[in-house]
Amino acid sequence: MAQFRRMLIILAVALTVSTSAHAYLDPGTTSYYLQLFFAFLVGSLIFFKSIFFNIKSYFQKIYNTVLKRKKSTNTKL
């Protein structure tokens, strides 16, 4: 754990003390990276939404089966 903390501190210092890059990013590059970011964001949201609904429907099927069994046992009494 101490080694991880030490590496994290070194990384934080390296990122904050860096010199300027003297690089140019034109608007086309910036819009490309924004497009990649939003495509990744929307794609991951749709992916996790589909997983959530699959898990939700699985538990709903189990719950509905249990309710049907309870109703059938209650009507026989």
Secondary structure, 3 states (H helix, E strand, C coil): CHHHHHHHHHHHHHHHCCCCCCCCCCHHHHHHHHHHHHHHHHHHHHHHHHHHHHHHHHHHHHHHHHHHHHHHHHHHC
